[in-house]
């Protein structure tokens, strides 16, 4: 397919694509009516203005309420100062800013070379991605957490690891799943960054406990262990290992624990490969995939954590594979098994997003960095022998030219461093409106 070369042709193509995307989003998926944002807003307002307890609040007409750690509620306190509509607008702006920052990191600024036309085409493609659609229409926080985590990835990739760890620490304090990235830092022996992330998480958690000791005590001793507060494990939106087992009718926690251990073993093996190849983008992408798999509940909107994997695939020269998988994640296909996930077709189709995540964990390219990447910085913990002040005398062989002055020896040992140079309705997955014929308007999970 040849793209138009004139501005008029490009504008017409963008308008046509925008109309197609609008038609698709208006007919296939239903808007989620800012359900999760209404959970956050209602819990914070009940807490601050009415003396209620954070974890007692429930969205009217549902049995669902706040499910995040107490620090998440503390970080959302500014919502108590504004109305719901202002909070919705703020959520949209924050998510747009976070998405722009994420794309800048994943592309290393390469988007600039495509100008307005390339950015407009990219925006149309992103608007089709189901996890992103749900993130915006739920008013979710996962893009903000991904931006925090990838900020640390950027610091590590560019050799500024003395500043790394804060983003991961804050993300883990707001929501537990990103804590797996501390495990990545430990695997990579980035002790300082791991210590910073752990300290930030602990400090933020302690601060929340000081602000509301009762809420913290209730969360860590009761709410955290009650998955029914979050939603049904067998709900089709749960695209995790636990979701697969729940839809199979297997409620044995030992089976799930075994599956988690296997996935963690694969993650360790593959991440160590990425570490050895100094491939931070792949290491972070693999960790995001693992977080989605091992979490007891991974709603479709959580799958924004797959975005780094698509960037790695494209960088490694597999744009068609990335495009095919991305297309599947735009189709909302799992909802075809909303009412009945039994049989072979249900097993395969209702879990297709999980199969994609698992497949990426197993086969994501690792270590395929471009040849024009700059030298990779060592970890500050690594030491190297001091070079001799005198160079050995070398006599060039007769008939051979002297080596160019810019030539260097190969075989430099390096840790992870520089990446590529460019490179239904009463339940809360939608609204509290009466159930519609489209299953995607259902609400079988709480804010998560």
C-alpha positions as CSV (number, residue, x, y, z in Angstrom):
1,X,0.0,0.0,0.0
2,X,1.4,3.4,-1.0
3,X,0.6,6.3,1.3
4,X,-0.4,9.6,-0.1
5,X,2.5,12.1,-0.6
6,X,0.5,15.4,-0.6
7,X,-0.7,17.1,2.5
8,X,-4.3,17.1,1.0
9,X,-4.1,13.3,0.5
10,X,-2.7,12.7,3.9
11,X,-5.3,14.9,5.6
12,X,-8.1,13.0,3.7
13,X,-6.6,9.6,4.8
14,X,-6.4,10.7,8.4
15,X,-10.0,12.0,8.4
16,X,-11.2,8.7,6.9
17,X,-9.3,6.7,9.5
18,X,-10.5,8.9,12.3
19,X,-14.1,8.3,11.1
20,X,-13.5,4.6,10.9
21,X,-12.0,4.5,14.4
22,X,-14.9,6.6,15.8
23,X,-17.5,4.3,14.2
24,X,-15.7,1.2,15.6
25,X,-15.4,2.6,19.2
26,X,-19.1,3.7,19.0
27,X,-20.4,0.3,18.0
28,X,-18.1,-2.5,19.2
29,X,-17.0,-1.4,22.8
30,X,-19.2,0.5,25.1
31,X,-17.8,3.3,27.2
32,X,-17.2,2.3,30.8
33,X,-18.8,5.5,32.2
34,X,-15.6,6.4,34.2
35,X,-16.5,3.6,36.7
36,X,-13.1,3.3,38.3
37,X,-12.6,7.0,38.5
38,X,-16.0,7.2,40.2
39,X,-14.7,4.7,42.7
40,X,-11.6,6.8,43.4
41,X,-13.5,10.0,43.6
42,X,-16.3,8.6,45.8
43,X,-13.9,7.0,48.2
44,X,-11.8,10.1,48.6
45,X,-14.7,12.4,49.0
46,X,-16.4,10.1,51.5
47,X,-13.2,10.0,53.5
48,X,-12.4,13.7,53.5
49,X,-15.8,15.4,53.5
50,X,-18.0,12.9,55.3
51,X,-15.7,11.2,57.7
52,X,-16.2,7.8,56.1
53,X,-13.6,5.0,55.9
54,X,-11.8,4.5,52.6
55,X,-12.6,0.8,52.2
56,X,-16.3,1.2,53.3
57,X,-17.3,3.2,50.3
58,X,-19.3,1.5,47.5
59,X,-20.4,2.9,44.2
60,X,-24.2,3.4,44.4
61,X,-26.0,0.4,42.9
62,X,-22.9,-1.9,43.2
63,X,-21.1,-3.9,45.8
64,X,-17.7,-2.6,44.8
65,X,-15.4,0.0,46.2
66,X,-11.7,1.0,46.7
67,X,-9.2,-1.8,46.4
68,X,-5.8,-0.1,46.2
69,X,-3.3,0.3,49.0
70,X,-3.9,3.3,51.3
71,X,-1.1,5.4,49.6
72,X,-3.1,5.3,46.4
73,X,-6.0,7.1,48.2
74,X,-3.5,9.6,49.7
75,X,-2.1,10.4,46.3
76,X,-5.6,11.0,45.0
77,X,-6.5,13.5,47.6
78,X,-6.5,16.5,45.2
79,X,-9.8,15.0,43.8
80,X,-11.5,16.1,47.0
81,X,-11.0,19.7,46.0
82,X,-12.8,19.5,42.6
83,X,-16.0,18.2,41.2
84,X,-16.4,14.9,39.4
85,X,-16.4,16.4,35.9
86,X,-13.2,18.2,36.7
87,X,-11.7,15.0,38.0
88,X,-12.7,13.3,34.7
89,X,-11.0,16.0,32.7
90,X,-7.9,15.8,34.8
91,X,-7.8,12.0,34.4
92,X,-8.0,12.4,30.6
93,X,-5.2,14.9,30.5
94,X,-3.0,12.9,32.9
95,X,-3.5,9.8,30.9
96,X,-2.7,11.6,27.6
97,X,0.4,13.1,29.1
98,X,1.5,9.7,30.4
99,X,0.8,8.0,27.1
100,X,2.9,10.7,25.2
101,X,5.8,10.1,27.7
102,X,5.5,6.3,27.3
103,X,5.6,6.6,23.5
104,X,8.6,9.0,23.7
105,X,10.5,6.5,25.8
106,X,9.6,3.4,23.8
107,X,10.5,5.1,20.5
108,X,13.4,7.1,21.9
109,X,11.9,10.2,20.2
110,X,11.9,8.5,16.8
111,X,8.2,9.6,16.3
112,X,9.4,13.1,15.6
113,X,10.7,12.2,12.2
114,X,7.2,11.2,10.9
115,X,5.7,14.7,11.6
116,X,2.0,15.3,12.0
117,X,1.0,12.6,9.5
118,X,2.8,9.8,11.3
119,X,1.6,11.0,14.7
120,X,-2.0,11.2,13.4
121,X,-1.8,7.6,12.0
122,X,-0.3,6.4,15.3
123,X,-3.1,8.1,17.3
124,X,-5.7,6.3,15.2
125,X,-4.0,2.9,15.8
126,X,-3.6,3.6,19.6
127,X,-7.3,4.5,19.8
128,X,-8.2,1.0,18.6
129,X,-6.1,-0.8,21.3
130,X,-8.6,-2.3,23.7
131,X,-6.5,-1.9,26.9
132,X,-6.0,1.8,26.1
133,X,-9.6,2.3,25.3
134,X,-10.6,0.8,28.6
135,X,-8.0,2.7,30.5
136,X,-9.3,6.0,29.3
137,X,-13.0,5.2,29.6
138,X,-12.6,3.7,33.1
139,X,-10.5,6.6,34.2
140,X,-7.8,4.1,35.2
141,X,-4.2,4.7,36.5
142,X,-2.2,2.0,34.7
143,X,-0.8,4.3,32.2
144,X,0.5,6.6,34.9
145,X,2.2,3.6,36.6
146,X,3.7,2.4,33.4
147,X,5.1,5.9,32.8
148,X,6.7,5.9,36.3
149,X,8.3,2.5,35.7
150,X,9.5,3.3,32.2
151,X,11.1,6.5,33.5
152,X,13.3,4.3,35.7
153,X,14.0,2.1,32.6
154,X,15.1,5.2,30.7
155,X,17.5,6.2,33.5
156,X,19.0,2.8,33.6
157,X,19.3,2.6,29.8
158,X,21.1,5.9,29.6
159,X,23.5,5.2,32.4
160,X,21.9,7.4,35.0
161,X,21.1,4.7,37.4
162,X,22.0,6.7,40.5
163,X,18.6,8.4,40.0
164,X,16.7,5.2,39.3
165,X,14.2,3.4,41.6
166,X,11.9,6.3,42.6
167,X,9.4,5.6,39.8
168,X,9.2,1.9,40.5
169,X,8.9,2.5,44.2
170,X,6.0,5.0,43.8
171,X,4.2,2.7,41.4
172,X,4.5,-0.3,43.8
173,X,3.1,1.9,46.6
174,X,0.1,2.9,44.6
175,X,-0.6,-0.6,43.2
176,X,1.1,-3.8,44.3
177,X,1.8,-5.4,40.9
178,X,4.6,-3.1,39.8
179,X,6.6,-4.4,42.8
180,X,7.8,-7.2,40.5
181,X,10.1,-4.6,38.8
182,X,12.0,-4.5,42.1
183,X,12.7,-8.2,41.4
184,X,14.1,-7.2,38.0
185,X,16.5,-4.8,39.6
186,X,17.7,-7.5,42.0
187,X,18.1,-10.0,39.2
188,X,20.2,-7.4,37.3
189,X,22.2,-6.7,40.5
190,X,21.3,-3.0,40.4
191,X,21.5,-2.9,44.2
192,X,21.2,0.8,44.6
193,X,18.2,1.2,42.4
194,X,16.5,-1.8,44.1
195,X,17.2,-0.3,47.5
196,X,15.8,3.1,46.4
197,X,12.7,1.5,45.0
198,X,12.2,-0.5,48.2
199,X,12.8,2.5,50.4
200,X,10.3,4.7,48.4
201,X,7.7,2.0,48.6
202,X,8.2,1.5,52.3
203,X,8.3,5.2,53.0
204,X,5.1,5.9,51.0
205,X,3.3,3.0,52.7
206,X,4.4,4.2,56.2
207,X,3.3,7.8,55.3
208,X,-0.2,6.4,54.4
209,X,-0.3,4.5,57.7
210,X,0.5,7.7,59.6
211,X,-2.3,9.6,57.7
212,X,-4.9,6.9,58.3
213,X,-3.7,4.0,60.6
214,X,-7.1,2.3,60.6
215,X,-7.4,2.1,56.8
216,X,-3.8,0.8,56.5
217,X,-4.4,-1.9,59.2
218,X,-7.7,-3.0,57.5
219,X,-6.1,-3.1,54.0
220,X,-3.0,-5.1,54.9
221,X,-4.8,-7.6,57.2
222,X,-8.2,-8.0,55.5
223,X,-8.9,-6.2,52.2
224,X,-5.7,-7.4,50.4
225,X,-6.6,-11.0,50.9
226,X,-10.3,-10.7,49.8
227,X,-10.3,-11.0,46.0
228,X,-14.1,-10.8,46.0
229,X,-13.7,-7.1,46.7
230,X,-12.1,-6.8,43.2
231,X,-14.4,-9.0,41.2
232,X,-15.1,-12.5,39.9
233,X,-12.0,-14.5,39.1
234,X,-13.8,-16.2,36.2
235,X,-15.0,-13.0,34.6
236,X,-13.8,-13.0,31.0
237,X,-11.9,-9.7,31.4
238,X,-9.5,-11.5,33.8
239,X,-6.7,-12.4,31.4
240,X,-4.3,-13.9,33.9
241,X,-3.3,-17.4,34.9
242,X,-5.8,-17.3,37.7
243,X,-8.5,-16.3,35.2
244,X,-7.8,-19.3,33.0
245,X,-8.0,-21.7,35.9
246,X,-11.2,-20.0,37.3
247,X,-13.0,-20.4,33.9
248,X,-12.0,-24.0,33.9
249,X,-13.6,-24.4,37.3
250,X,-10.4,-25.1,39.1
251,X,-10.3,-23.2,42.4
252,X,-7.3,-25.0,43.9
253,X,-4.8,-22.4,44.9
254,X,-2.0,-24.9,44.8
255,X,-2.4,-25.3,41.0
256,X,-2.3,-21.6,40.6
257,X,0.7,-21.3,42.8
258,X,2.5,-24.0,40.8
259,X,1.7,-22.2,37.5
260,X,3.0,-18.9,39.0
261,X,6.2,-20.5,40.0
262,X,6.7,-21.9,36.5
263,X,6.1,-18.5,34.9
264,X,8.4,-16.8,37.4
265,X,11.1,-19.4,36.5
266,X,10.7,-18.6,32.8
267,X,10.8,-14.9,33.6
268,X,14.0,-15.3,35.6
269,X,15.7,-17.3,32.8
270,X,14.7,-14.9,30.0
271,X,15.4,-11.8,32.1
272,X,18.9,-13.0,32.9
273,X,19.3,-13.4,29.1
274,X,18.3,-9.8,28.6
275,X,20.6,-8.6,31.4
276,X,23.5,-10.5,29.9
277,X,22.8,-8.9,26.6
278,X,22.5,-5.4,28.1
279,X,19.0,-5.2,26.8
280,X,17.0,-3.1,29.3
281,X,14.0,-2.6,27.0
282,X,13.5,-6.4,26.7
283,X,14.1,-6.9,30.4
284,X,11.4,-4.4,31.4
285,X,9.0,-5.8,28.7
286,X,9.4,-9.3,30.0
287,X,8.8,-8.1,33.5
288,X,5.6,-6.3,32.5
289,X,4.3,-9.5,30.8
290,X,5.1,-11.5,33.9
291,X,3.3,-9.1,36.2
292,X,0.1,-9.5,34.0
293,X,0.4,-13.3,34.1
294,X,1.1,-13.9,37.9
295,X,-1.4,-11.3,39.2
296,X,-4.5,-13.0,40.5
297,X,-6.6,-10.5,38.5
298,X,-5.5,-8.9,35.3
299,X,-8.3,-7.0,33.7
300,X,-8.1,-6.2,30.0
301,X,-7.1,-2.6,30.7
302,X,-4.1,-3.8,32.7
303,X,-2.6,-5.1,29.4
304,X,-1.2,-1.7,28.6
305,X,1.8,-3.3,30.2
306,X,2.2,-5.1,26.9
307,X,3.1,-1.9,25.0
308,X,6.9,-2.2,25.7
309,X,6.8,-5.7,24.1
310,X,5.4,-4.4,20.9
311,X,8.2,-1.8,20.8
312,X,10.8,-4.6,21.3
313,X,9.3,-6.7,18.5
314,X,9.5,-3.7,16.1
315,X,13.0,-2.9,17.1
316,X,14.1,-6.5,16.6
317,X,12.7,-6.5,13.0
318,X,9.4,-8.2,13.6
319,X,6.8,-5.5,12.7
320,X,4.4,-8.0,11.1
321,X,4.3,-10.2,14.3
322,X,3.8,-7.1,16.4
323,X,1.0,-5.9,14.0
324,X,-0.8,-9.2,14.1
325,X,-0.8,-9.5,17.9
326,X,-1.7,-5.8,18.3
327,X,-4.6,-6.3,15.9
328,X,-6.0,-9.2,18.0
329,X,-5.8,-7.0,21.1
330,X,-7.9,-4.4,19.2
331,X,-10.8,-6.7,18.4
332,X,-12.4,-7.2,21.8
333,X,-12.6,-10.9,20.7
334,X,-12.6,-12.3,24.3
335,X,-16.1,-10.9,24.8
336,X,-17.6,-13.4,22.4
337,X,-17.3,-15.9,25.3
338,X,-18.8,-13.6,27.9
339,X,-21.7,-15.9,28.6
340,X,-20.1,-19.3,28.1
341,X,-16.4,-20.0,28.1
342,X,-16.8,-23.8,28.1
343,X,-15.4,-26.2,25.4
344,X,-12.3,-26.1,23.4
345,X,-13.3,-22.9,21.7
346,X,-14.0,-21.2,25.0
347,X,-10.7,-22.4,26.4
348,X,-8.8,-21.0,23.5
349,X,-10.9,-17.9,22.7
350,X,-11.8,-16.5,26.1
351,X,-8.1,-16.6,27.1
352,X,-6.6,-15.4,23.9
353,X,-5.1,-12.3,25.5
354,X,-3.4,-14.5,28.1
355,X,-2.0,-16.8,25.3
356,X,-0.6,-13.7,23.6
357,X,1.0,-12.6,26.9
358,X,2.5,-16.0,27.6
359,X,3.7,-16.4,24.0
360,X,5.5,-13.0,24.3
361,X,7.1,-14.1,27.5
362,X,8.5,-17.2,25.9
363,X,9.5,-15.8,22.5
364,X,10.1,-12.1,22.8
365,X,13.4,-11.3,21.1
366,X,16.2,-10.5,23.5
367,X,19.6,-8.9,22.8
368,X,18.8,-7.8,19.3
369,X,20.3,-4.3,19.7
370,X,21.2,-2.3,16.7
371,X,24.8,-2.2,15.6
372,X,24.9,1.6,15.9
373,X,24.1,1.6,19.6
374,X,26.6,3.6,21.6
375,X,28.9,1.9,24.2
376,X,27.0,0.4,27.1
377,X,27.8,1.8,30.5
378,X,28.8,-0.6,33.3
379,X,27.0,-0.9,36.5
380,X,28.6,1.3,39.2
381,X,29.1,-1.8,41.2
382,X,31.3,-3.3,38.6
383,X,35.0,-2.7,38.6
384,X,37.5,-2.8,35.8
385,X,41.3,-3.1,35.9
386,X,43.2,0.2,35.7
387,X,44.7,0.5,32.2
388,X,48.4,0.6,32.0
389,X,50.0,4.0,31.5
390,X,52.4,2.6,28.9
391,X,51.2,0.8,25.8
392,X,53.2,-2.2,24.5
393,X,55.2,-1.5,21.5
394,X,53.6,-2.9,18.3
395,X,55.3,-3.4,15.0
396,X,52.9,-3.5,12.1
397,X,53.3,-6.3,9.7
398,X,55.0,-5.5,6.4
399,X,52.5,-4.7,3.7
400,X,49.6,-4.1,6.1
401,X,48.4,-0.6,6.9
402,X,48.3,0.7,10.5
403,X,44.9,0.3,12.1
404,X,42.7,3.4,12.0
405,X,43.0,5.7,15.0
406,X,39.4,5.2,16.0
407,X,39.6,1.4,16.2
408,X,38.9,-0.2,19.6
409,X,39.2,-3.7,21.0
410,X,36.1,-5.8,21.1
411,X,34.8,-8.0,23.9
412,X,33.9,-5.3,26.4
413,X,32.0,-6.8,29.3
414,X,28.9,-4.9,30.2
415,X,25.8,-5.0,32.3
416,X,22.4,-3.8,31.3
417,X,22.8,-0.4,29.8
418,X,22.0,1.4,26.7
419,X,19.1,0.0,24.7
420,X,18.4,0.7,21.0
421,X,19.7,3.9,19.7
422,X,16.4,4.6,17.8
423,X,14.8,2.7,17.5
424,X,-23.4,-6.8,33.2
425,X,-24.1,-3.7,34.6
426,X,-24.3,-4.2,38.4
427,X,-20.7,-5.2,38.4
428,X,-17.9,-2.8,37.8
429,X,-16.3,-3.3,34.4
430,X,-18.6,-0.7,32.9
431,X,-21.3,1.5,34.2
432,X,-24.1,1.2,36.7
433,X,-26.7,1.5,34.0
434,X,-29.1,-1.3,33.3
435,X,-27.6,-4.3,31.5
436,X,-27.3,-4.0,27.8
437,X,-27.2,-6.7,25.1
438,X,-23.6,-5.9,24.5
439,X,-21.6,-7.9,27.2
440,X,-18.9,-5.3,27.3
441,X,-21.1,-2.9,29.2
442,X,-21.1,-5.3,32.1
443,X,-19.3,-4.5,35.3
444,X,-17.9,-7.7,36.8
445,X,-14.9,-6.2,38.5
446,X,-14.1,-3.4,40.9
447,X,-11.5,-0.7,40.4
448,X,-8.2,-2.4,40.0
